[in-house]
Amino acid sequence: MTNLDFEKFKALCRANHDVKYVSEISDIMYNARCVLKVGITDAKKKVEELYITKLHISKESNKFSQAEIADFEQCVNAIKDSTSIRIGMTFFFAKKSTFSIFYDPDTNEILGVIKFRGLQELKKLEL
């Protein structure tokens, strides 16, 4: 899957409804205001290195909750364990939560989701 638009994102969520937070994202998509940022697809190694670094910075900053760090760790581990050569990343914004979604663009498998606080809170925490 490339060029992830809103319809393709909805299909991705339907196919991965059992992944943590995906049912919450789906509920928001159909019942609340939200924004999908298309994101990118890049080489697995680049994404892995970037998010390992971001995870370390996030841990050291003490600005993120234990749940956010746990989600971050799960996603980094899933990216490491993935056999895909590319990883897709997209970002979903709602009033009370912001989600970073990592997926395999070839198999349409969501590897993991990080649930952050709402956008206004997240802006205060930018790395």
Beta strands, then each sheet from edge to edge (+ up, - down):
strand 1: 34-43
strand 2: 86-94
strand 3: 97-104
strand 4: 109-117
sheet 1: 1+ 2- 3+ 4-
end
